[in-house]
Amino acid sequence: MKTAAIFGAGPALGLSVARRFAAEGFRIALVARGRKNLDSLAAELGGETATFVADVLDRTQLAAAVEAIENRFGHIDVAVYSPNGLDQPRVGVLDVDPDGLPTQLDLLLLAPIALTRLLLPGMRDRGDGALLFASGTSALEPVPQLGNVGIALAAMRNYVHNLNGAVAGDGVYVGVVPIGGLIKRSAVEALLATSAGAARFGDFDAEDLRLAVVDPDEIAAVFWDLYVRRDRPEQVVTALAARDPA
């Protein structure tokens, strides 16, 4: 059996991706910061699921989680990186400064690179494996309110596209899924339903945000399609396009 590891697992996208890969016969490793969250996800998934507490921003914890998963399952065949980043600051483009930008770069670029460097050598040696990353469409289309996020996501997208071509001949697939819209059942959607969330996202049009809702099960289907086909480095998912991964 193969193993899929979800880094930054949560109750929306992470759970849906885990379910999809589990349905295809994969063992599942869930990695997140909170034990309570992990226990809840594992209870919903059932089957051959193992949980590992780690902060993806802590290099030591990330390396320890990878080692623990490999000790449990042998190795990781598919890694999916999908943290929600809710506790990261969101800064408009006019307010981006060198001192504040590293917080987004750490989550959306440096941690993905760190994870890749932990897993890629083994995948290349085995001649098989996949690294999949969740992103946002501000990597492709500028959103002034997400100035710092867009910069970091665009950098990560560039890294993934370059990596895709560099390792394809080794049997390893690398892909990214930019998501345009709110993910149903996600922590962000729940936050927007509160007064604090409305205030935090006050420079967006709330109605526009709520209309662009994407089902995490449909996003999970796109991740699976990319993994199976391996014919493109990217698939954009929006509220209108989520049903057409081809």
Salt bridges, closest charged atoms under 4 A:
GLU24 OE2 - ARG20 NE 3.45
ASP39 OD1 - ARG35 NH1 3.29
GLU44 OE1 - ARG19 NH2 2.90
ASP77 OD1 - HIS75 NE2 3.07
ASP87 OD2 - ARG33 NH1 2.91
ASP106 OD1 - ARG59 NH2 2.74
ASP128 OD2 - LYS2 NZ 3.20
ASP128 OD1 - ARG230 NH2 3.57
ASP170 OD2 - ARG124 NE 2.76
ASP203 OD1 - ARG90 NH1 3.11
ASP215 OD2 - LYS184 NZ 3.96
ASP217 OD1 - ARG185 NH2 3.96
GLU218 OE2 - ARG243 NH1 2.81
ASP225 OD1 - ARG229 NE 2.93
ASP225 OD2 - ARG232 NH2 2.63
ASP231 OD1 - ARG232 NH1 2.60
GLU234 OE2 - ARG157 NE 2.45
GLU234 OE2 - HIS161 NE2 3.33
